Amino acid sequence: MCSGRDTCLFLLDPAPGAERAARAHLRPWLAERVVNGRTYAGQLGETWRWPRRFAYGLAWPLIAAVRFARLAPIASAAGVSAKAMPAFVLALILASAGEGVGFLFGPSEAPRHRRRLEIEKGHLVRPGEASAALRRVVALDEPA
């Protein structure tokens, strides 16, 4: 569900069984948020001077707050329930914290961990889940 903007919103799956699957795979999901944030900021900040990297690294809570302010109305309009909002906020906080570390200390091994998480993600999907999720994403992206 990407509009002409640079930001895409990935919705939490409200389908039956998704909550159980999400709990079963919570640790990889948490790690992925942090690793993706560190990878992004570490690589982005490589060309920045130290004062700018330092400022962004310390401002990571503000990054989460700004993203929430921008994305919460979009999530609400897309039908994300109030029950899903804590996970949405947690994802923003973890990604922003990862970015803070990435800006301050660089990507380190985060890109390698990110690739490993992407490969292992396929082992967490049961038969039929991937195609069902893809159909829901395509339906969300279709013009109204």
Backbone as a printed PyTorch tensor [residue, N CA C, xyz], in Angstrom:
tensor([[[  0.8450,  -1.1650,   0.0000],
         [  0.0000,   0.0000,   0.0000],
         [  0.8840,   1.2190,   0.0000]],

        [[  1.4100,   1.5420,  -1.1170],
         [  2.3000,   2.6830,  -1.2500],
         [  1.6550,   3.6960,  -2.1740]],

        [[  1.5830,   4.9070,  -1.6780],
         [  1.0840,   5.9670,  -2.5420],
         [  2.2740,   6.5580,  -3.2710]],

        [[  2.1330,   7.7380,  -3.8060],
         [  3.2250,   8.3700,  -4.5120],
         [  4.2970,   8.8970,  -3.5740]],

        [[  4.1530,   8.6690,  -2.2890],
         [  5.1160,   9.1550,  -1.3180],
         [  6.2640,   8.1620,  -1.1570]],

        [[  7.2410,   8.5580,  -0.3790],
         [  8.3780,   7.6850,  -0.1210],
         [  8.0920,   6.6680,   0.9710]],

        [[  7.0080,   6.8440,   1.7020],
         [  6.7170,   5.9900,   2.8360],
         [  5.6740,   4.9580,   2.4660]],

        [[  5.9290,   3.7180,   2.8150],
         [  4.9690,   2.6490,   2.6230],
         [  4.5370,   2.1570,   3.9970]],

        [[  3.3010,   1.7810,   4.1320],
         [  2.7920,   1.2850,   5.3930],
         [  2.5440,  -0.2060,   5.2520]],

        [[  3.1300,  -0.9720,   6.1300],
         [  2.9230,  -2.4010,   6.1300],
         [  1.9700,  -2.7130,   7.2690]],

        [[  0.7990,  -3.2170,   6.9290],
         [ -0.2330,  -3.4550,   7.9080],
         [ -0.0270,  -4.7860,   8.6030]],

        [[ -0.4460,  -4.8530,   9.8600],
         [ -0.4170,  -6.1160,  10.5840],
         [ -1.6060,  -6.9450,  10.1350]],

        [[ -1.3880,  -8.2070,   9.9320],
         [ -2.3970,  -9.0880,   9.3670],
         [ -3.4960,  -9.3840,  10.3880]],

        [[ -4.7490,  -8.9910,  10.1190],
         [ -5.8370,  -9.2440,  11.0600],
         [ -6.4750, -10.6250,  10.8890]],

        [[ -5.9700, -11.4410,   9.9890],
         [ -6.5850, -12.7400,   9.7140],
         [ -6.4820, -13.6580,  10.9240]],

        [[ -7.4620, -14.5680,  11.0990],
         [ -7.3910, -15.5320,  12.1960],
         [ -6.1010, -16.3430,  12.1040]],

        [[ -5.4890, -16.5540,  13.2180],
         [ -4.2440, -17.3130,  13.2460],
         [ -3.0170, -16.4490,  13.1360]],

        [[ -3.1510, -15.2260,  12.6470],
         [ -1.9880, -14.3530,  12.4880],
         [ -1.4210, -13.9520,  13.8400]],

        [[ -2.3080, -13.7530,  14.8370],
         [ -1.8390, -13.3720,  16.1610],
         [ -0.9930, -14.4880,  16.7610]],

        [[ -1.4420, -15.7350,  16.6100],
         [ -0.6880, -16.8740,  17.1160],
         [  0.6590, -16.9780,  16.4200]],

        [[  0.6460, -16.8100,  15.1050],
         [  1.8910, -16.8840,  14.3410],
         [  2.8180, -15.7450,  14.7360]],

        [[  2.2500, -14.5710,  14.9870],
         [  3.0730, -13.4280,  15.3650],
         [  3.7440, -13.6780,  16.7040]],

        [[  3.0080, -14.2740,  17.6600],
         [  3.6150, -14.5640,  18.9530],
         [  4.7060, -15.6180,  18.8190]],

        [[  4.4950, -16.5840,  17.9570],
         [  5.4710, -17.6510,  17.7790],
         [  6.7570, -17.1170,  17.1500]],

        [[  6.6670, -16.0520,  16.3960],
         [  7.8250, -15.5160,  15.6890],
         [  8.1950, -14.1140,  16.1820]],

        [[  7.9370, -13.8420,  17.4420],
         [  8.1590, -12.5050,  17.9790],
         [  9.6330, -12.1200,  17.9900]],

        [[ 10.4880, -13.0150,  18.4140],
         [ 11.9140, -12.6750,  18.5130],
         [ 12.5240, -12.2800,  17.1650]],

        [[ 12.3060, -13.0610,  16.0960],
         [ 12.8440, -12.6330,  14.7990],
         [ 12.2540, -11.3100,  14.3300]],

        [[ 10.9850, -11.0730,  14.6290],
         [ 10.3380,  -9.8220,  14.2310],
         [ 10.9730,  -8.6400,  14.9490]],

        [[ 11.2110,  -8.7880,  16.2530],
         [ 11.8560,  -7.7300,  17.0250],
         [ 13.2630,  -7.4620,  16.4990]],

        [[ 14.0060,  -8.5390,  16.2780],
         [ 15.3820,  -8.3900,  15.7760],
         [ 15.3990,  -7.7190,  14.4110]],

        [[ 14.4450,  -8.0650,  13.5680],
         [ 14.4030,  -7.4910,  12.2210],
         [ 14.2030,  -5.9780,  12.2610]],

        [[ 13.3570,  -5.4940,  13.1620],
         [ 13.1420,  -4.0430,  13.2760],
         [ 14.4560,  -3.3290,  13.5840]],

        [[ 15.1790,  -3.8330,  14.5900],
         [ 16.4190,  -3.1880,  15.0260],
         [ 17.4990,  -3.2880,  13.9500]],

        [[ 17.6560,  -4.4710,  13.3920],
         [ 18.6910,  -4.6950,  12.3800],
         [ 18.4300,  -3.8520,  11.1310]],

        [[ 17.1760,  -3.7780,  10.6910],
         [ 16.8630,  -2.9560,   9.5230],
         [ 17.1610,  -1.4850,   9.7950]],

        [[ 16.7990,  -1.0040,  10.9880],
         [ 17.0850,   0.3860,  11.3410],
         [ 18.5750,   0.6670,  11.3760]],

        [[ 19.3500,  -0.2400,  11.9760],
         [ 20.8000,  -0.0270,  12.0540],
         [ 21.4370,  -0.0810,  10.6720]],

        [[ 20.9930,  -1.0130,   9.8470],
         [ 21.5340,  -1.1180,   8.4890],
         [ 21.2660,   0.1630,   7.7060]],

        [[ 20.0280,   0.6180,   7.7360],
         [ 19.6400,   1.8210,   7.0000],
         [ 20.4540,   3.0300,   7.4550]],

        [[ 20.4460,   3.2950,   8.7470],
         [ 21.1240,   4.4940,   9.2600],
         [ 22.6400,   4.3870,   9.1310]],

        [[ 23.1590,   3.1990,   9.3460],
         [ 24.6050,   3.0260,   9.2290],
         [ 25.1060,   3.3060,   7.8270]],

        [[ 24.3620,   2.8340,   6.8480],
         [ 24.7700,   3.0710,   5.4650],
         [ 24.4820,   4.4990,   5.0280]],

        [[ 23.3680,   5.0710,   5.4680],
         [ 23.0520,   6.4530,   5.1450],
         [ 24.0710,   7.4060,   5.7600]],

        [[ 24.4270,   7.1500,   7.0010],
         [ 25.3350,   8.0320,   7.7180],
         [ 26.7930,   7.9290,   7.3250]],

        [[ 27.1440,   6.9570,   6.5000],
         [ 28.5530,   6.7860,   6.1100],
         [ 29.1180,   8.0230,   5.4150]],

        [[ 28.2950,   8.7570,   4.7110],
         [ 28.7780,   9.9380,   3.9920],
         [ 28.5740,  11.2280,   4.7920]],

        [[ 27.9770,  11.1270,   5.9670],
         [ 27.7160,  12.3020,   6.7810],
         [ 28.9160,  12.6280,   7.6660]],

        [[ 29.0420,  13.8930,   8.0130],
         [ 30.0530,  14.3060,   8.9890],
         [ 29.5990,  13.8670,  10.3800]],

        [[ 30.5790,  13.7350,  11.2650],
         [ 30.3140,  13.2310,  12.6090],
         [ 29.2540,  14.0420,  13.3770]],

        [[ 29.2560,  15.3730,  13.3760],
         [ 28.2350,  16.0870,  14.1580],
         [ 26.7960,  15.7440,  13.7440]],

        [[ 26.5810,  15.6030,  12.4560],
         [ 25.2340,  15.2670,  11.9830],
         [ 24.8570,  13.8510,  12.4100]],

        [[ 25.7650,  12.9070,  12.2690],
         [ 25.5060,  11.5230,  12.6930],
         [ 25.2220,  11.4760,  14.1930]],

        [[ 26.0060,  12.2330,  14.9610],
         [ 25.8330,  12.2730,  16.4110],
         [ 24.4530,  12.8280,  16.7700]],

        [[ 24.0560,  13.9120,  16.1280],
         [ 22.7500,  14.5270,  16.4020],
         [ 21.6070,  13.5700,  16.0710]],

        [[ 21.6800,  12.9280,  14.9050],
         [ 20.6290,  11.9810,  14.5280],
         [ 20.6380,  10.7610,  15.4440]],

        [[ 21.8110,  10.3310,  15.8360],
         [ 21.9140,   9.1830,  16.7350],
         [ 21.2540,   9.4390,  18.0760]],

        [[ 21.4240,  10.6340,  18.5970],
         [ 20.8000,  10.9660,  19.8760],
         [ 19.3220,  11.3130,  19.7410]],

        [[ 18.9010,  11.6700,  18.5490],
         [ 17.5110,  12.0850,  18.3220],
         [ 16.5990,  10.9270,  17.9420]],

        [[ 17.0520,   9.6890,  18.1000],
         [ 16.2360,   8.5680,  17.6500],
         [ 14.8270,   8.5560,  18.2580]],

        [[ 14.6090,   8.9880,  19.5210],
         [ 13.2150,   9.0100,  20.0060],
         [ 12.3380,   9.9870,  19.2190]],

        [[ 12.9270,  11.0890,  18.7800],
         [ 12.1700,  12.0500,  17.9790],
         [ 11.8220,  11.4720,  16.6140]],

        [[ 12.7280,  10.6750,  16.0650],
         [ 12.4580,  10.0360,  14.7760],
         [ 11.2190,   9.1480,  14.8980]],

        [[ 11.1430,   8.3610,  15.9860],
         [  9.9740,   7.4980,  16.2090],
         [  8.7050,   8.3240,  16.3580]],

        [[  8.7890,   9.4290,  17.0900],
         [  7.6100,  10.2810,  17.3080],
         [  7.1260,  10.9150,  16.0050]],

        [[  8.0550,  11.4000,  15.1960],
         [  7.6790,  12.0220,  13.9210],
         [  7.0430,  10.9760,  12.9950]],

        [[  7.6320,   9.8090,  12.9320],
         [  7.0570,   8.7530,  12.0850],
         [  5.6690,   8.3610,  12.5500]],

        [[  5.4930,   8.2640,  13.8710],
         [  4.1660,   7.9140,  14.3840],
         [  3.1480,   8.9800,  13.9880]],

        [[  3.5120,  10.2490,  14.1490],
         [  2.5980,  11.3390,  13.8020],
         [  2.2200,  11.2940,  12.3240]],

        [[  3.1590,  10.9050,  11.4750],
         [  2.8860,  10.8410,  10.0370],
         [  2.0980,   9.6000,   9.6410]],

        [[  2.4050,   8.4530,  10.2760],
         [  1.8240,   7.1830,   9.8450],
         [  0.5470,   6.7890,  10.5700]],

        [[  0.3250,   7.2720,  11.7850],
         [ -0.8670,   6.8750,  12.5410],
         [ -2.1610,   7.2100,  11.7980]],

        [[ -2.3040,   8.4050,  11.2250],
         [ -3.5420,   8.6720,  10.4740],
         [ -3.7160,   7.7510,   9.2670]],

        [[ -2.6200,   7.4170,   8.6120],
         [ -2.6860,   6.5130,   7.4570],
         [ -3.1040,   5.1200,   7.9180]],

        [[ -2.5050,   4.6600,   9.0190],
         [ -2.8500,   3.3400,   9.5520],
         [ -4.3070,   3.2890,   9.9730]],

        [[ -4.7600,   4.3320,  10.6260],
         [ -6.1530,   4.3840,  11.0720],
         [ -7.1030,   4.3700,   9.8770]],

        [[ -6.8010,   5.1530,   8.8630],
         [ -7.6440,   5.1950,   7.6650],
         [ -7.6390,   3.8590,   6.9290]],

        [[ -6.5420,   3.1180,   7.0400],
         [ -6.4470,   1.8220,   6.3700],
         [ -7.1180,   0.7090,   7.1640]],

        [[ -7.6100,   1.0430,   8.3610],
         [ -8.3430,   0.0420,   9.1350],
         [ -7.5200,  -0.7040,  10.1600]],

        [[ -6.3340,  -0.2140,  10.5000],
         [ -5.5460,  -0.8620,  11.5440],
         [ -6.2670,  -0.6320,  12.8690]],

        [[ -6.5340,  -1.7100,  13.5860],
         [ -7.3160,  -1.6110,  14.8230],
         [ -6.4780,  -1.0450,  15.9590]],

        [[ -7.1680,  -0.6060,  16.9900],
         [ -6.4940,  -0.0780,  18.1790],
         [ -5.6740,  -1.1740,  18.8580]],

        [[ -6.0980,  -2.4320,  18.7130],
         [ -5.3360,  -3.5490,  19.2980],
         [ -3.9630,  -3.6920,  18.6510]],

        [[ -3.8420,  -3.3120,  17.3960],
         [ -2.5700,  -3.4500,  16.6850],
         [ -1.6380,  -2.2730,  16.9250]],

        [[ -2.1480,  -1.1810,  17.4730],
         [ -1.3250,   0.0150,  17.6530],
         [ -0.1010,  -0.1980,  18.5560]],

        [[ -0.1990,  -0.9720,  19.6520],
         [  1.0190,  -1.1880,  20.4410],
         [  2.1470,  -1.8450,  19.6360]],

        [[  1.8010,  -2.7960,  18.7790],
         [  2.8180,  -3.4250,  17.9350],
         [  3.3730,  -2.4280,  16.9290]],

        [[  2.5200,  -1.5700,  16.4240],
         [  2.9210,  -0.5260,  15.4780],
         [  3.9010,   0.4310,  16.1490]],

        [[  3.5750,   0.8690,  17.3670],
         [  4.4520,   1.7760,  18.1230],
         [  5.7560,   1.0830,  18.4630]],

        [[  5.6810,  -0.1840,  18.8850],
         [  6.9010,  -0.9350,  19.2060],
         [  7.8140,  -1.0460,  17.9890]],

        [[  7.2310,  -1.3040,  16.8350],
         [  8.0250,  -1.3980,  15.6050],
         [  8.7300,  -0.0840,  15.3040]],

        [[  8.0300,   1.0320,  15.4700],
         [  8.6480,   2.3380,  15.2370],
         [  9.7780,   2.6090,  16.2270]],

        [[  9.5650,   2.2740,  17.4810],
         [ 10.5840,   2.5050,  18.5080],
         [ 11.8220,   1.6560,  18.2440]],

        [[ 11.6150,   0.3850,  17.9460],
         [ 12.7550,  -0.5050,  17.7010],
         [ 13.5420,  -0.0920,  16.4670]],

        [[ 12.8390,   0.2440,  15.3960],
         [ 13.5320,   0.6620,  14.1750],
         [ 14.3070,   1.9570,  14.4150]],

        [[ 13.7050,   2.8870,  15.1300],
         [ 14.3810,   4.1560,  15.4090],
         [ 15.5720,   3.9640,  16.3490]],

        [[ 15.4390,   3.0820,  17.3290],
         [ 16.5740,   2.7880,  18.2110],
         [ 17.7120,   2.1660,  17.4090]],

        [[ 17.3640,   1.2610,  16.4980],
         [ 18.3790,   0.6810,  15.6190],
         [ 19.0460,   1.7470,  14.7740]],

        [[ 18.2660,   2.7040,  14.3190],
         [ 18.8380,   3.8060,  13.5460],
         [ 19.7850,   4.6340,  14.4050]],

        [[ 19.3980,   4.8740,  15.6480],
         [ 20.2780,   5.6250,  16.5400],
         [ 21.6320,   4.9530,  16.6740]],

        [[ 21.6210,   3.6450,  16.8550],
         [ 22.8820,   2.8930,  16.9540],
         [ 23.6340,   2.9560,  15.6280]],

        [[ 22.9100,   2.8380,  14.5260],
         [ 23.5450,   2.8910,  13.2090],
         [ 24.1950,   4.2290,  12.9300]],

        [[ 23.5240,   5.3150,  13.2930],
         [ 24.1210,   6.6360,  13.0930],
         [ 25.3590,   6.8240,  13.9680]],

        [[ 25.3070,   6.3480,  15.1960],
         [ 26.4210,   6.5560,  16.1200],
         [ 27.6080,   5.6280,  15.8540]],

        [[ 27.3310,   4.3730,  15.5240],
         [ 28.4020,   3.3790,  15.4380],
         [ 28.5490,   2.7110,  14.0730]],

        [[ 27.7240,   3.1130,  13.1110],
         [ 27.8050,   2.5130,  11.7910],
         [ 27.0250,   1.2150,  11.7220]],

        [[ 26.9840,   0.6040,  10.5370],
         [ 26.1780,  -0.6010,  10.3600],
         [ 26.7680,  -1.8510,  11.0000]],

        [[ 28.0890,  -1.8820,  11.2020],
         [ 28.7700,  -3.0460,  11.7710],
         [ 28.3470,  -4.3170,  11.0270]],

        [[ 27.8270,  -5.2970,  11.7380],
         [ 27.4240,  -6.5750,  11.1280],
         [ 25.9340,  -6.5970,  10.7690]],

        [[ 25.2470,  -5.4700,  10.9190],
         [ 23.7960,  -5.4350,  10.6810],
         [ 23.4030,  -5.8850,   9.2740]],

        [[ 24.1020,  -5.4570,   8.2040],
         [ 23.6950,  -5.9390,   6.8730],
         [ 23.7740,  -7.4610,   6.7330]],

        [[ 24.7780,  -8.0600,   7.3460],
         [ 24.9090,  -9.5260,   7.3000],
         [ 23.7670, -10.1830,   8.0780]],

        [[ 23.4510,  -9.6350,   9.2490],
         [ 22.3370, -10.1680,  10.0410],
         [ 21.0060,  -9.9820,   9.3090]],

        [[ 20.8790,  -8.8730,   8.6230],
         [ 19.6500,  -8.6150,   7.8650],
         [ 19.4600,  -9.6670,   6.7720]],

        [[ 20.5230,  -9.9700,   6.0520],
         [ 20.4270, -11.0080,   5.0130],
         [ 20.0560, -12.3560,   5.6220]],

        [[ 20.6610, -12.6830,   6.7740],
         [ 20.3590, -13.9570,   7.4300],
         [ 18.8950, -14.0030,   7.8610]],

        [[ 18.3920, -12.9010,   8.4260],
         [ 16.9820, -12.8570,   8.8360],
         [ 16.0520, -13.0310,   7.6420]],

        [[ 16.3860, -12.4230,   6.5170],
         [ 15.5600, -12.5610,   5.3160],
         [ 15.5260, -14.0060,   4.8320]],

        [[ 16.6630, -14.6680,   4.8840],
         [ 16.7190, -16.0710,   4.4600],
         [ 15.9260, -16.9480,   5.4120]],

        [[ 16.0890, -16.7270,   6.7150],
         [ 15.3940, -17.5470,   7.7100],
         [ 13.8950, -17.2780,   7.7410]],

        [[ 13.4750, -16.1160,   7.2820],
         [ 12.0580, -15.7720,   7.3030],
         [ 11.2410, -16.7820,   6.5010]],

        [[ 11.7940, -17.2810,   5.4310],
         [ 11.0920, -18.2580,   4.6130],
         [ 10.7770, -19.5350,   5.3520]],

        [[ 11.5800, -19.8800,   6.3570],
         [ 11.3430, -21.0990,   7.1310],
         [ 10.1900, -20.9300,   8.1280]],

        [[  9.8020, -19.6870,   8.3950],
         [  8.7370, -19.4300,   9.3550],
         [  7.3530, -19.4460,   8.7190]],

        [[  7.2990, -19.4390,   7.3950],
         [  6.0190, -19.3780,   6.6850],
         [  5.5330, -20.7940,   6.4040]],

        [[  4.2710, -21.0530,   6.7710],
         [  3.6720, -22.3500,   6.5030],
         [  3.0480, -22.3700,   5.1150]],

        [[  2.8520, -23.5410,   4.5370],
         [  2.2460, -23.6230,   3.2060],
         [  0.9180, -22.8670,   3.1530]],

        [[  0.7390, -22.0650,   2.1360],
         [ -0.4890, -21.3130,   1.9430],
         [ -0.4610, -19.9190,   2.5490]],

        [[  0.3590, -19.6960,   3.5840],
         [  0.3960, -18.3840,   4.2340],
         [  0.9480, -17.3080,   3.3090]],

        [[  2.0040, -17.6220,   2.5970],
         [  2.6400, -16.6150,   1.7460],
         [  1.7040, -16.1650,   0.6350]],

        [[  1.0390, -17.1050,  -0.0250],
         [  0.1550, -16.7140,  -1.1250],
         [ -1.0600, -15.9600,  -0.6020]],

        [[ -1.5840, -16.3400,   0.5690],
         [ -2.7240, -15.6280,   1.1450],
         [ -2.3240, -14.2060,   1.5230]],

        [[ -1.1560, -14.0420,   2.1200],
         [ -0.6820, -12.7040,   2.4900],
         [ -0.4560, -11.8560,   1.2500]],

        [[  0.0940, -12.4530,   0.2080],
         [  0.3380, -11.7150,  -1.0300],
         [ -0.9750, -11.2420,  -1.6520]],

        [[ -2.0040, -12.0880,  -1.6290],
         [ -3.3110, -11.6850,  -2.1640],
         [ -3.8720, -10.5010,  -1.3840]],

        [[ -3.6960, -10.4900,  -0.0520],
         [ -4.1930,  -9.3710,   0.7490],
         [ -3.4300,  -8.0950,   0.4290]],

        [[ -2.1260,  -8.1840,   0.2350],
         [ -1.3200,  -7.0040,  -0.0830],
         [ -1.7180,  -6.4530,  -1.4480]],

        [[ -1.9010,  -7.3260,  -2.4210],
         [ -2.3030,  -6.8980,  -3.7600],
         [ -3.6730,  -6.2320,  -3.6960]],

        [[ -4.5770,  -6.7920,  -2.9010],
         [ -5.9120,  -6.2020,  -2.7660],
         [ -5.8370,  -4.8090,  -2.1450]],

        [[ -4.9390,  -4.6100,  -1.1830],
         [ -4.7830,  -3.3020,  -0.5600],
         [ -4.2380,  -2.2720,  -1.5330]],

        [[ -3.4130,  -2.7180,  -2.4700],
         [ -2.7420,  -1.8070,  -3.3700],
         [ -3.5550,  -1.4820,  -4.6200]],

        [[ -4.6470,  -2.2410,  -4.8300],
         [ -5.4740,  -1.9930,  -6.0090],
         [ -6.2240,  -0.6720,  -5.8740]],

        [[ -6.4090,   0.0480,  -6.9700],
         [ -7.1570,   1.3130,  -6.8890],
         [ -8.6020,   1.0730,  -6.4620]],

        [[ -9.1050,   2.0100,  -5.6950],
         [-10.4840,   1.8750,  -5.1720],
         [-11.5220,   2.1020,  -6.2370]]])
